[in-house]
Amino acid sequence: MAIDTYETDSLNSSIQVGYDTAIMENVSIVLDLDMRTGSLPGETGWLSGAGAAAGTYPGDALAAFNATNTDTTNVSGGSLRMVTVKFDLKGTSASALEFKGNLQTGAKTNPAPISKIVALLGFVHGSAEHDTMAKVTVSGSTVSVKGLAAMDDNYVTVLLA
């Protein structure tokens, strides 16, 4: 169970998920929800001052409203993120999904400060067989999966900190 490649979230690119290509394939991050703002990372609509014109107070013209909450000046330093990953298992060998911040040059946003998986929120396997199951465990920033058979269209959802 050796992680040999990393998949980057195409919407955000601040998170990467690593996996062993001999055991898993078609790995993709299908959801990356920032729990601090309740929006997808990279979205900036929440910074706009409730839709008011630039330099005005949202709701009234009492005084100028000069927000400083930008995604570069007031970065919170991280928050909880709910992440869902889709993958196919090639067989019954144990495999792992390792989450980490994207440190590659040219990433769209700053790397997500990922220290651990706080909770495993769900696992859904794509097998049509009801007796086909998988053992799923969590350690640090890694989810380990061991299926009883090859299974396509699996989804795991975690809460990252």
C-alpha positions as a Markdown table, in Angstrom:
| # | Residue | x | y | z |
|---|---|---|---|---|
| 1 | Met | 0.0 | 0.0 | 0.0 |
| 2 | Ala | 2.3 | 2.7 | -1.3 |
| 3 | Ile | 0.9 | 6.1 | -2.4 |
| 4 | Asp | 2.5 | 6.9 | -5.7 |
| 5 | Thr | 0.4 | 9.7 | -7.2 |
| 6 | Tyr | -1.7 | 12.7 | -6.1 |
| 7 | Glu | -5.0 | 13.9 | -7.6 |
| 8 | Thr | -5.7 | 17.7 | -7.3 |
| 9 | Asp | -9.1 | 19.2 | -6.8 |
| 10 | Ser | -9.9 | 20.8 | -10.2 |
| 11 | Leu | -12.3 | 23.4 | -8.7 |
| 12 | Asn | -9.9 | 24.7 | -6.1 |
| 13 | Ser | -6.5 | 22.9 | -6.2 |
| 14 | Ser | -5.6 | 23.7 | -2.6 |
| 15 | Ile | -6.2 | 20.0 | -1.6 |
| 16 | Gln | -4.6 | 16.9 | -3.0 |
| 17 | Val | -5.5 | 13.3 | -2.4 |
| 18 | Gly | -2.9 | 10.6 | -2.7 |
| 19 | Tyr | -3.4 | 7.0 | -3.7 |
| 20 | Asp | -1.7 | 3.8 | -5.0 |
| 21 | Thr | -2.4 | 3.5 | -8.8 |
| 22 | Ala | -1.9 | -0.3 | -8.6 |
| 23 | Ile | -5.0 | -0.6 | -6.3 |
| 24 | Met | -7.2 | 2.5 | -7.1 |
| 25 | Glu | -8.1 | 4.3 | -10.2 |
| 26 | Asn | -10.5 | 7.1 | -11.4 |
| 27 | Val | -9.9 | 9.1 | -8.2 |
| 28 | Ser | -11.4 | 12.5 | -8.1 |
| 29 | Ile | -12.4 | 15.1 | -5.5 |
| 30 | Val | -16.1 | 15.8 | -6.2 |
| 31 | Leu | -16.8 | 18.1 | -3.3 |
| 32 | Asp | -14.6 | 20.5 | -1.3 |
| 33 | Leu | -16.8 | 22.6 | 1.0 |
| 34 | Asp | -15.2 | 25.2 | 3.3 |
| 35 | Met | -17.2 | 24.9 | 6.5 |
| 36 | Arg | -16.1 | 28.4 | 7.7 |
| 37 | Thr | -17.8 | 30.3 | 4.9 |
| 38 | Gly | -20.3 | 27.6 | 3.7 |
| 39 | Ser | -19.0 | 28.0 | 0.1 |
| 40 | Leu | -16.7 | 26.3 | -2.2 |
| 41 | Pro | -13.1 | 27.4 | -1.7 |
| 42 | Gly | -12.1 | 30.0 | -4.1 |
| 43 | Glu | -15.6 | 31.6 | -4.2 |
| 44 | Thr | -15.4 | 35.3 | -3.2 |
| 45 | Gly | -19.1 | 36.3 | -3.2 |
| 46 | Trp | -19.2 | 36.2 | 0.6 |
| 47 | Leu | -16.6 | 39.0 | 0.6 |
| 48 | Ser | -18.8 | 41.5 | -1.4 |
| 49 | Gly | -20.6 | 43.2 | 1.5 |
| 50 | Ala | -24.1 | 41.7 | 0.9 |
| 51 | Gly | -24.3 | 42.9 | -2.7 |
| 52 | Ala | -23.8 | 46.6 | -2.0 |
| 53 | Ala | -22.0 | 48.8 | -4.4 |
| 54 | Ala | -18.3 | 49.1 | -3.9 |
| 55 | Gly | -17.4 | 51.6 | -1.1 |
| 56 | Thr | -21.0 | 51.8 | 0.3 |
| 57 | Tyr | -22.5 | 50.4 | 3.5 |
| 58 | Pro | -24.8 | 47.4 | 2.7 |
| 59 | Gly | -28.3 | 48.5 | 3.4 |
| 60 | Asp | -28.0 | 52.2 | 4.1 |
| 61 | Ala | -25.9 | 55.2 | 3.1 |
| 62 | Leu | -24.9 | 56.2 | 6.6 |
| 63 | Ala | -21.2 | 55.9 | 6.0 |
| 64 | Ala | -18.8 | 54.4 | 3.5 |
| 65 | Phe | -18.2 | 50.7 | 4.0 |
| 66 | Asn | -14.6 | 49.7 | 3.3 |
| 67 | Ala | -14.4 | 46.0 | 3.9 |
| 68 | Thr | -10.9 | 44.5 | 4.5 |
| 69 | Asn | -12.0 | 41.0 | 4.5 |
| 70 | Thr | -10.3 | 39.6 | 1.4 |
| 71 | Asp | -9.1 | 36.2 | 0.7 |
| 72 | Thr | -5.5 | 37.4 | 1.1 |
| 73 | Thr | -5.5 | 40.0 | 4.0 |
| 74 | Asn | -7.8 | 38.2 | 6.5 |
| 75 | Val | -7.0 | 34.6 | 5.9 |
| 76 | Ser | -8.2 | 32.6 | 8.9 |
| 77 | Gly | -5.4 | 30.0 | 8.7 |
| 78 | Gly | -7.7 | 27.1 | 8.0 |
| 79 | Ser | -11.0 | 25.7 | 8.9 |
| 80 | Leu | -13.0 | 22.5 | 8.7 |
| 81 | Arg | -13.5 | 21.2 | 5.2 |
| 82 | Met | -16.0 | 18.6 | 4.1 |
| 83 | Val | -14.4 | 16.6 | 1.2 |
| 84 | Thr | -15.9 | 13.8 | -0.9 |
| 85 | Val | -13.7 | 11.7 | -3.0 |
| 86 | Lys | -14.9 | 9.3 | -5.8 |
| 87 | Phe | -12.7 | 6.2 | -6.6 |
| 88 | Asp | -12.7 | 2.7 | -8.1 |
| 89 | Leu | -11.1 | -0.2 | -6.3 |
| 90 | Lys | -9.3 | -2.6 | -8.7 |
| 91 | Gly | -9.3 | -5.6 | -6.2 |
| 92 | Thr | -9.3 | -6.7 | -2.6 |
| 93 | Ser | -5.9 | -5.2 | -1.5 |
| 94 | Ala | -5.9 | -2.6 | 1.2 |
| 95 | Ser | -5.5 | 0.9 | -0.2 |
| 96 | Ala | -5.3 | 4.4 | 1.3 |
| 97 | Leu | -6.4 | 7.9 | 0.4 |
| 98 | Glu | -4.1 | 10.5 | 1.9 |
| 99 | Phe | -5.2 | 14.1 | 2.1 |
| 100 | Lys | -2.7 | 17.0 | 2.1 |
| 101 | Gly | -2.4 | 20.6 | 1.1 |
| 102 | Asn | -1.4 | 21.2 | -2.5 |
| 103 | Leu | 2.2 | 22.7 | -2.5 |
| 104 | Gln | 2.7 | 22.5 | -6.3 |
| 105 | Thr | 3.8 | 25.6 | -8.1 |
| 106 | Gly | 0.9 | 27.3 | -9.8 |
| 107 | Ala | -1.8 | 26.2 | -7.4 |
| 108 | Lys | -4.9 | 28.4 | -7.7 |
| 109 | Thr | -5.1 | 29.1 | -4.0 |
| 110 | Asn | -2.9 | 28.7 | -0.9 |
| 111 | Pro | -2.5 | 25.1 | 0.3 |
| 112 | Ala | -5.1 | 24.0 | 2.7 |
| 113 | Pro | -3.6 | 23.5 | 6.1 |
| 114 | Ile | -4.6 | 19.9 | 6.7 |
| 115 | Ser | -3.5 | 18.2 | 9.9 |
| 116 | Lys | -6.0 | 15.4 | 10.4 |
| 117 | Ile | -9.3 | 13.8 | 9.5 |
| 118 | Val | -11.8 | 14.8 | 12.2 |
| 119 | Ala | -14.6 | 12.5 | 11.2 |
| 120 | Leu | -15.5 | 9.9 | 8.6 |
| 121 | Leu | -18.9 | 11.1 | 7.5 |
| 122 | Gly | -19.8 | 8.4 | 5.1 |
| 123 | Phe | -18.7 | 5.7 | 2.7 |
| 124 | Val | -20.9 | 4.4 | -0.2 |
| 125 | His | -19.7 | 1.6 | -2.4 |
| 126 | Gly | -20.9 | 1.3 | -6.0 |
| 127 | Ser | -21.3 | -2.5 | -6.0 |
| 128 | Ala | -24.7 | -3.9 | -7.0 |
| 129 | Glu | -24.1 | -6.8 | -4.7 |
| 130 | His | -25.5 | -6.3 | -1.2 |
| 131 | Asp | -23.0 | -8.8 | 0.3 |
| 132 | Thr | -20.0 | -6.9 | -1.1 |
| 133 | Met | -18.6 | -4.6 | 1.6 |
| 134 | Ala | -15.4 | -2.8 | 2.5 |
| 135 | Lys | -13.6 | -2.1 | 5.7 |
| 136 | Val | -12.9 | 1.6 | 6.1 |
| 137 | Thr | -10.6 | 3.1 | 8.8 |
| 138 | Val | -9.1 | 6.5 | 9.6 |
| 139 | Ser | -5.7 | 7.4 | 10.9 |
| 140 | Gly | -4.3 | 10.9 | 10.9 |
| 141 | Ser | -4.9 | 12.4 | 7.4 |
| 142 | Thr | -5.4 | 9.0 | 5.7 |
| 143 | Val | -8.5 | 6.9 | 5.0 |
| 144 | Ser | -7.7 | 3.2 | 4.5 |
| 145 | Val | -10.1 | 1.0 | 2.4 |
| 146 | Lys | -10.1 | -2.8 | 1.9 |
| 147 | Gly | -12.8 | -4.1 | -0.3 |
| 148 | Leu | -14.0 | -7.7 | -0.5 |
| 149 | Ala | -14.1 | -7.4 | -4.3 |
| 150 | Ala | -13.2 | -4.9 | -7.1 |
| 151 | Met | -15.8 | -2.1 | -6.8 |
| 152 | Asp | -16.4 | 0.9 | -9.0 |
| 153 | Asp | -18.0 | 4.3 | -8.1 |
| 154 | Asn | -17.1 | 4.4 | -4.4 |
| 155 | Tyr | -17.5 | 7.6 | -2.4 |
| 156 | Val | -16.0 | 8.6 | 0.9 |
| 157 | Thr | -16.8 | 11.8 | 2.7 |
| 158 | Val | -14.5 | 13.2 | 5.5 |
| 159 | Leu | -14.3 | 16.3 | 7.6 |
| 160 | Leu | -10.7 | 17.7 | 7.5 |
| 161 | Ala | -9.0 | 20.0 | 10.0 |
